[in-house]
Amino acid sequence: MRCMSEQQKQHRPIRSYVLRQGRLTPGQDNAFERLWPLWGVDFVDGQHLDLRDLFDNDHPLVVEIGFGNGESLAHYAQNAPHINYVGIEVHRPGVGHLLLKIEEFELSNVRVIRHDAAEILQAMPDNSLAGVMLFFPDPWHKKKHRKRRILQPAFMQQMARLISKGGIFHAATDWEDYARQMMQVVSQSAQFENIAGPDNFCERPDERPLTKFEQRGQRLGHGVWDLVFKKTGG
C-alpha cells in the first residue's frame, strides 16, 4: 500500500471536484476511439499550452470550465462559428457525449480537454482568452467543504491574467449561497466590472441555453443566478 507523507498531504492541491468515473454508453466509448484523436487535446503536466494554437485561425477563444455533458457548449459553438471554444471536463461520460455532439453538428470550432482545469489555466499565456464560462460548478454546500469551491480569489486572479481587456467572465449557479459568494469574490476583482451594475445578478442571457437540469429546477421552483462581468483592466 502506498502511503503519503505529511509533507505531501500538506502540499496536495484541494480539488474542486470529485472524480466520478461513471459508466460510458457504447456510443460514448466509441466516440473516444474515433473522435478523441480529432477533437481531443492531450495535456502533460508542466507543459506550456496556448489554446489558440489548436485552431487554424485567429478567432476569439472562449473556454468553458466543467462543461458537464457538453450540451451548452455545443449550442454555443453551433450558433457562433466565428468563435473558437475549448471545453475542459474531467468526467469521461460528459466528454464522450460532447465528442458525439461535435460530430452530430459538424463543429470545427470546438476542442476538448480532459484534465484538471486549475492545471490547464496555469499553463496558459496571459491575455489569451476572450471569455470564460463557469456554469453550475459543484456547490460543495456543506460549510466544511466550501474551501473546495472553484470560484475563490485565487481563481479570479487567474481570470484577470487570462482574459483580455473587453473579455467576459460568465458564471451561473442554482445555489443561492454560492451565488452570493460568487458575487462577493468576483466583485472584489478591480479588473472586472459587473455589466448588470454593482451587486446585481443578470437575467439569463439569450445565448445561454436552458439545460434539462435547469428546466427541472424551474418546475420545482428553484432559482438560478447568472453573473456576467467584463474585463476592464489591462
C-alpha positions in Angstrom: 0.0 0.0 0.0 1.3 3.4 -1.0 1.3 5.9 1.9 1.5 9.7 1.7 3.9 11.6 3.8 2.7 14.5 6.0 4.6 16.9 3.7 2.9 15.5 0.6 -0.5 15.8 2.3 0.1 19.5 3.1 1.1 20.3 -0.5 -1.6 18.2 -2.1 -3.9 20.6 -4.0 -7.5 21.0 -2.9 -9.7 19.7 -5.7 -12.9 21.5 -6.7 -14.4 18.2 -7.9 -14.7 14.5 -7.1 -13.8 12.3 -9.9 -16.8 10.1 -10.5 -15.9 7.8 -13.3 -19.5 6.9 -14.3 -20.3 4.3 -17.0 -19.8 5.1 -20.6 -22.5 4.2 -23.0 -21.4 2.2 -26.0 -21.7 5.3 -28.2 -19.5 7.4 -25.8 -16.9 4.7 -25.6 -16.9 4.5 -29.4 -16.6 8.3 -29.5 -13.3 8.2 -27.5 -11.9 5.7 -30.0 -12.9 7.5 -33.2 -13.2 11.2 -32.2 -10.8 11.9 -29.5 -7.8 11.9 -32.0 -9.7 14.6 -34.0 -11.0 16.9 -31.3 -9.3 15.9 -28.0 -6.3 17.6 -26.6 -3.8 15.6 -24.5 -2.1 17.6 -21.8 1.1 16.7 -19.9 1.7 18.4 -16.6 4.2 21.1 -16.8 3.8 21.9 -20.5 3.1 25.4 -21.8 -0.3 25.4 -23.5 -1.6 28.2 -25.8 -5.1 27.0 -26.7 -5.1 29.4 -29.7 -2.6 27.1 -31.4 -5.3 24.4 -31.6 -7.2 26.2 -34.4 -6.2 27.2 -37.9 -7.5 30.8 -37.5 -7.2 33.8 -35.2 -10.9 33.8 -34.0 -11.6 34.8 -30.4 -11.2 32.0 -27.9 -13.7 31.1 -25.1 -13.2 28.4 -22.5 -15.9 26.5 -20.6 -14.7 25.0 -17.3 -16.6 21.9 -16.3 -19.0 21.6 -19.3 -20.9 18.6 -17.9 -22.4 16.7 -20.8 -21.4 19.4 -23.3 -24.9 20.3 -24.5 -24.5 24.1 -23.7 -21.0 24.2 -25.2 -22.2 22.5 -28.4 -25.1 25.0 -28.6 -22.7 28.0 -28.2 -20.3 26.6 -30.9 -23.1 25.9 -33.3 -24.5 29.4 -33.0 -21.2 31.3 -33.0 -18.9 29.7 -35.7 -16.8 32.8 -35.6 -15.7 32.0 -32.1 -13.4 29.1 -31.0 -14.3 27.1 -27.9 -12.3 24.8 -25.7 -14.2 22.7 -23.1 -12.5 21.4 -20.0 -14.1 18.5 -18.1 -12.7 15.6 -16.0 -15.7 13.1 -16.3 -15.4 10.7 -19.2 -19.2 10.2 -19.9 -19.6 14.0 -20.4 -16.5 14.2 -22.6 -17.8 11.3 -24.7 -21.2 13.0 -25.0 -19.6 16.2 -26.2 -17.5 14.4 -28.8 -20.7 12.9 -30.2 -22.3 16.4 -30.4 -19.3 17.8 -32.2 -19.7 15.0 -34.8 -23.5 15.4 -35.0 -23.4 19.2 -35.5 -20.2 19.0 -37.7 -18.5 21.6 -35.5 -15.0 22.6 -36.4 -14.6 25.3 -33.7 -14.5 23.1 -30.6 -11.7 21.2 -28.8 -11.9 19.1 -25.7 -9.5 18.7 -22.8 -10.0 16.0 -20.1 -7.9 17.3 -17.2 -8.0 19.4 -14.0 -8.9 22.9 -15.1 -6.6 24.5 -12.5 -3.6 23.0 -14.1 -4.7 23.9 -17.6 -5.2 27.6 -16.6 -1.8 27.8 -15.0 -0.2 26.6 -18.3 -1.9 29.2 -20.5 -0.4 32.6 -21.5 -1.6 36.0 -20.4 -4.5 37.7 -22.1 -5.2 34.7 -24.4 -8.9 34.4 -23.9 -11.9 36.4 -25.0 -14.1 34.8 -22.3 -14.5 32.1 -19.7 -17.8 30.3 -18.8 -18.4 28.5 -15.5 -21.9 27.0 -15.4 -23.3 25.2 -12.3 -20.0 24.2 -10.7 -20.1 21.8 -7.8 -21.6 23.9 -4.9 -20.0 22.0 -2.1 -22.9 23.1 0.0 -21.6 21.8 3.4 -19.9 24.6 5.2 -16.8 22.5 5.9 -16.4 21.8 2.2 -16.7 25.3 0.9 -13.0 25.7 0.6 -13.3 23.3 -2.4 -15.5 25.7 -4.4 -13.7 26.6 -7.6 -14.6 30.2 -7.5 -12.2 31.7 -5.0 -10.0 34.8 -5.0 -7.1 32.8 -6.5 -9.3 31.7 -9.3 -10.3 35.3 -10.1 -6.6 36.2 -10.2 -6.2 33.7 -13.0 -9.2 35.1 -14.8 -7.7 38.6 -14.6 -4.5 37.2 -16.0 -6.0 35.1 -18.8 -9.0 37.2 -20.1 -8.1 40.0 -22.4 -9.4 43.5 -21.9 -13.1 43.6 -23.0 -13.5 39.9 -22.5 -16.3 38.3 -20.4 -16.4 36.1 -17.4 -19.9 34.4 -17.1 -20.8 32.2 -14.2 -24.1 30.6 -13.2 -25.3 28.6 -10.2 -28.6 27.3 -8.8 -27.4 27.6 -5.2 -28.2 31.0 -3.8 -25.5 30.7 -1.1 -22.9 30.0 -3.7 -24.2 32.8 -5.9 -23.7 35.3 -3.1 -20.2 34.1 -2.6 -19.5 34.3 -6.3 -20.8 37.9 -6.4 -18.6 38.8 -3.5 -15.5 37.2 -4.9 -15.8 38.5 -8.4 -16.8 42.0 -7.3 -13.6 42.2 -5.3 -11.5 42.0 -8.5 -10.7 45.5 -9.6 -10.2 44.4 -13.2 -13.8 43.3 -13.7 -17.0 45.3 -14.0 -20.5 43.9 -13.4 -22.4 44.6 -16.6 -25.7 44.5 -14.6 -24.4 47.0 -12.1 -22.8 46.6 -8.6 -24.1 43.5 -6.7 -26.7 42.8 -9.4 -27.3 39.4 -11.0 -28.2 39.2 -14.7 -31.2 37.7 -16.4 -30.1 34.5 -18.2 -28.5 35.8 -21.5 -30.3 34.5 -24.6 -27.2 32.7 -25.8 -27.0 30.5 -22.7 -29.4 27.6 -23.3 -31.6 26.2 -20.6 -30.2 22.8 -19.5 -32.5 19.8 -18.8 -31.3 20.1 -15.2 -32.2 23.8 -15.1 -35.6 23.2 -16.6 -36.4 20.6 -14.0 -35.3 23.1 -11.3 -37.6 25.7 -12.7 -40.6 23.4 -12.5 -39.7 22.8 -8.8 -39.4 26.5 -8.2 -35.6 26.6 -7.9 -33.8 29.8 -8.7 -30.8 30.3 -11.0 -28.3 33.2 -10.7 -26.2 34.4 -13.6 -23.2 36.7 -13.1 -21.7 38.4 -16.2 -18.6 40.5 -15.7 -16.5 42.4 -18.3 -12.7 42.7 -18.0 -11.9 46.4 -17.9 -8.4 46.4 -16.6 -5.3 45.8 -18.6 
